[in-house]
């Protein structure tokens, strides 16, 4: 599913320019993606578009305490990376929560840092947030030895 999302990002940099779901599903299937992965990815993306980030004003001294399930399900480096994105001003606390929510519904397994980065990119992309090229490069930086799916 992550491969499908990356393909969409690379081919439809502006989220509003991709075709309707049926046409897009046919295009993705023609590109060689598994129909089940395409369906799951398009459903996931549609739910992301409909998601409303939590609205709260965080005290700058506040910090996020991760639940046991979150710490178990997020691979090494994920929590630190989220803290980095937030400290660098790339994401807001509501965006962090949306990234976590969308990441944890991917599967019942441990979510790798590479998958988390792609989800973060998708969340920012869906909100039409302007990103610095170095941030995009970091979010798309996936090591060759770790599979995305």
GUPAZA-825174 format. One line per 2 residues: number of its first residue (from 1); for each residue x, y, z of N, C-alpha, C. Coordinates in steps of 0.001 Angstrom, whole numbers. Example, Ala and Ser with C-alpha at 12.3 -4.5 7.8 and 13.67 -1.06 7.14 Angstrom:
2
1 = 13190/-5690/7800/12300/-4500/7800/13200/-3300/7800; 12850/-2250/7080/13670/-1060/7140/12900/30/7870
***
This chain:
149
1 = 808/-1181/0/0/0/0/862/1260/0; 1952/1220/728/2853/2370/788/3400/2691/-602
3 = 3700/1653/-1375/4198/1874/-2738/3176/2633/-3587; 1909/2318/-3405/847/3002/-4137/821/4479/-3751
5 = 928/4765/-2455/911/6155/-1994/2095/6951/-2542; 3261/6334/-2548/4446/7006/-3097/4249/7277/-4585
7 = 3713/6311/-5300/3436/6486/-6732/2500/7670/-6946; 1449/7768/-6136/496/8878/-6261/1182/10211/-5995
9 = 2004/10255/-4959/2699/11497/-4642/3615/11914/-5782; 4360/10946/-6320/5316/11264/-7379/4637/11667/-8688
11 = 3435/11144/-8946/2767/11409/-10214/1693/12482/-10155; 1230/12782/-8963/199/13801/-8784/620/14693/-7634
13 = 1663/15480/-7861/2234/16288/-6782/1180/17175/-6123; 226/17652/-6909/-899/18408/-6353/-2030/17406/-6137
15 = -2404/17189/-4898/-3389/16157/-4557/-4718/16358/-5273; -5049/17578/-5600/-6335/17841/-6241/-6332/17489/-7727
17 = -5192/17130/-8289/-5130/16882/-9735/-5286/15414/-10120; -5350/14508/-9138/-5472/13107/-9542/-6907/12805/-9987
19 = -7063/11806/-10867/-8388/11472/-11399/-9321/10927/-10305; -10585/10772/-10660/-11559/10172/-9742/-11115/8762/-9374
21 = -11660/8240/-8273/-11219/6955/-7711/-11243/5808/-8707; -12338/5666/-9473/-12430/4541/-10413/-11355/4624/-11492
23 = -11184/5794/-12061/-10170/5972/-13099/-8776/5793/-12512; -8591/6298/-11316/-7292/6166/-10666/-6992/4704/-10349
25 = -7994/3965/-9880/-7805/2541/-9587/-7409/1780/-10852; -8044/2095/-11970/-7688/1436/-13235/-6253/1785/-13637
27 = -5900/3058/-13462/-4550/3503/-13821/-3500/2804/-12950; -3774/2682/-11655/-2835/2032/-10740/-2727/539/-11025
29 = -3845/-91/-11341/-3812/-1510/-11704/-3013/-1712/-12983; -3197/-812/-13940/-2439/-893/-15191/-946/-689/-14945
31 = -616/65/-13893/793/290/-13551/1391/-920/-12826; 561/-1930/-12550/1082/-3164/-11969/836/-3337/-10475
33 = 75/-2441/-9869/-202/-2573/-8445/-1318/-3589/-8215; -1215/-4321/-7114/-2208/-5303/-6721/-3550/-4601/-6469
35 = -4646/-5127/-7007/-5950/-4484/-6829/-6354/-4302/-5352; -6015/-5249/-4501/-6346/-5110/-3076/-5562/-3964/-2449
37 = -4277/-3845/-2806/-3459/-2740/-2299/-3982/-1402/-2806; -4391/-1368/-4061/-4936/-144/-4644/-6198/265/-3901
39 = -7077/-686/-3682/-8333/-401/-2986/-8067/116/-1572; -7166/-565/-853/-6850/-141/513/-6214/1249/512
41 = -5306/1496/-416/-4625/2791/-477/-5606/3916/-803; -6510/3677/-1738/-7470/4720/-2102/-8464/4978/-969
43 = -8874/3920/-281/-9748/4104/888/-9017/4884/1976; -7766/4515/2215/-6943/5180/3237/-6784/6659/2889
45 = -6511/6940/1632/-6321/8320/1192/-7626/9112/1291; -8740/8485/932/-10030/9153/1041/-10354/9479/2503
47 = -10094/8526/3410/-10306/8780/4832/-9389/9902/5321; -8196/9965/4804/-7268/11029/5175/-7811/12387/4736
49 = -8351/12444/3527/-8912/13706/3035/-10068/14180/3915; -10844/13225/4440/-12008/13564/5260/-11657/13827/6721
51 = -10466/13404/7137/-10064/13540/8542/-9900/15001/8914; -10315/15291/10085/-10150/16636/10632/-9134/16552/11761
53 = -8033/17276/11640/-7054/17248/12730/-7681/17783/14016; -7229/17250/15122/-7696/17735/16416/-7395/19219/16538
55 = -8283/19921/17131/-8082/21347/17337/-7769/21587/18809; -6570/21972/19097/-6199/22326/20462/-5007/23247/20403
57 = -4883/24034/21422/-3710/24890/21495/-2797/24300/22553; -1655/23936/22123/-710/23282/23024/203/24313/23675
59 = 401/24147/24928/1376/24946/25656/2751/24576/25106; 3596/25531/24786/4912/25206/24227/5750/24336/25164
61 = 5407/24305/26416/6140/23452/27364/5578/22035/27413; 4444/21817/26757/3806/20499/26779/4603/19511/25932
63 = 4474/18240/26254/5099/17196/25449/4162/16008/25357; 4358/15206/24344/3495/14066/24048/4012/12842/24770
65 = 3139/12183/25510/3480/10910/26132/2780/9838/25303; 3559/8905/24792/3022/7861/23938/2486/6709/24776
67 = 1319/6207/24375/696/5061/25037/1545/3821/24795; 1381/2826/25656/2138/1581/25510/1951/972/24123
69 = 716/931/23626/461/352/22306/1216/1111/21225; 1247/2434/21327/1967/3235/20340/3454/2940/20399
71 = 4015/2869/21591/5452/2593/21714/5805/1201/21208; 4894/254/21368/5130/-1105/20882/5033/-1157/19365
73 = 4055/-457/18807/3782/-537/17378/4684/330/16521; 5332/1335/17100/6222/2211/16336/7658/1725/16489
75 = 8307/1452/15382/9690/953/15385/10636/1989/15973; 11838/1522/16270/12870/2427/16786/13040/3625/15860
77 = 13131/4771/16449/13358/5984/15691/12095/6750/15328; 10935/6103/15339/9696/6768/14922/9312/7911/15858
79 = 9337/7655/17142/8936/8690/18095/9922/9850/18054; 11197/9537/17968/12210/10594/17863/12024/11404/16588
81 = 11695/10733/15497/11495/11440/14230/10286/12365/14303; 9222/11906/14944/8043/12759/15106/8399/14001/15934
83 = 9178/13800/16992/9604/14931/17826/10467/15894/17015; 11326/15350/16160/12165/16185/15283/11301/17026/14357
85 = 10312/16400/13691/9445/17136/12769/8703/18258/13484; 8251/17968/14680/7511/18973/15440/8433/20103/15901
87 = 9608/19744/16417/10556/20763/16889/11045/21644/15746; 11146/21068/14549/11596/21829/13380/10481/22668/12777
89 = 9278/22549/13312/8158/23329/12801/7558/22784/11518; 7901/21549/11166/7355/20940/9951/5913/20513/10186
91 = 5633/20009/11383/4271/19590/11725/3833/20262/13019; 2535/20368/13162/1934/20907/14380/1474/19734/15247
93 = 1163/19972/16522/640/18876/17343/-601/18192/16738; -1574/18938/16183/-2698/18242/15550/-2274/17377/14357
95 = -1307/17862/13575/-809/17052/12452/-95/15808/12970; 642/15955/14063/1312/14798/14666/294/13720/15015
97 = -802/14135/15617/-1832/13174/16005/-2468/12508/14796; -2671/13277/13733/-3232/12705/12508/-2244/11727/11877
99 = -983/12065/11874/42/11155/11343/51/9858/12146; 6/9966/13449/-3/8762/14293/-1240/7914/14034
101 = -2383/8553/13969/-3630/7819/13742/-3589/7079/12404; -3168/7777/11336/-3128/7162/10007/-2036/6094/9913
103 = -967/6248/10688/103/5253/10690/-345/3971/11371; -989/4110/12504/-1337/2933/13296/-2468/2113/12703
105 = -3208/2650/11736/-4241/1824/11102/-3701/1048/9898; -2426/1238/9571/-1851/534/8422/-1878/-980/8595
107 = -1522/-1450/9770/-1444/-2891/10006/-1354/-3148/11499; -1446/-4419/11862/-1338/-4801/13268/104/-5088/13668
109 = 1017/-4772/12808/2429/-5061/13052/3177/-3791/13436; 4451/-3955/13707/5299/-2811/14007/5465/-1983/12734
111 = 5325/-694/12870/5427/211/11726/6844/773/11672; 7497/594/10542/8872/1048/10371/8942/2568/10258
113 = 10137/3097/10484/10379/4523/10321/10099/4945/8880; 10451/4105/7926/10226/4430/6516/8737/4600/6224
115 = 7900/3713/6776/6458/3829/6573/5922/5089/7249; 6400/5369/8434/5970/6574/9148/6294/7818/8332
117 = 7469/7851/7727/7859/9006/6906/6905/9191/5728; 6518/8091/5094/5602/8178/3958/4235/8660/4421
119 = 3778/8159/5558/2490/8625/6089/2562/10117/6404; 3645/10559/7013/3805/11985/7304/3748/12796/6012
121 = 4419/12325/4991/4392/13008/3697/2969/13060/3141; 2241/11954/3249/873/11910/2735/-38/12864/3504
123 = 126/12939/4812/-698/13847/5613/-416/15293/5208; 846/15642/5101/1200/17011/4708/742/17301/3285
125 = 871/16328/2401/428/16461/1010/-1079/16680/954; -1831/15915/1748/-3291/16022/1719/-3771/17379/2213
127 = -2954/18034/3014/-3311/19349/3533/-2723/20473/2681; -2177/20085/1534/-1602/21044/584/-591/21960/1258
129 = 177/21383/2166/1197/22152/2870/2443/22264/2006; 2974/23455/1903/4200/23669/1152/5364/23124/1968
131 = 6149/22272/1339/7278/21657/2021/8581/22041/1347; 9584/22247/2164/10920/22504/1644/11426/21244/932
133 = 12156/21389/-143/12674/20220/-859/13470/19262/33; 14226/19795/987/14998/18912/1877/14091/18062/2768
135 = 12955/18613/3164/12001/17848/3970/11391/16742/3125; 11015/17065/1892/10463/16039/995/11485/14934/785
137 = 12740/15327/553/13801/14337/349/13950/13441/1577; 13909/14032/2765/14034/13237/3996/12851/12294/4170
139 = 11654/12765/3857/10472/11924/4012/10422/10816/2969; 11006/11047/1815/11060/10011/785/12313/9150/884
141 = 13214/9499/1775/14466/8759/1931/14187/7421/2602; 14166/6383/1797/13908/5032/2300/15131/4192/2023
143 = 15588/3489/3050/16783/2660/2862/16448/1508/1934; 17432/1113/1131/17224/48/144/16998/-1316/772
145 = 17451/-1523/2009/17358/-2844/2611/16101/-3058/3434; 15222/-2074/3517/13984/-2299/4267/12783/-2159/3349
147 = 12017/-3239/3206/10853/-3200/2316/9762/-2310/2885; 9018/-1657/1997/7931/-786/2427/6660/-1565/2766
149 = 6515/-2721/2192/5278/-3465/2503/5547/-4879/2929
***
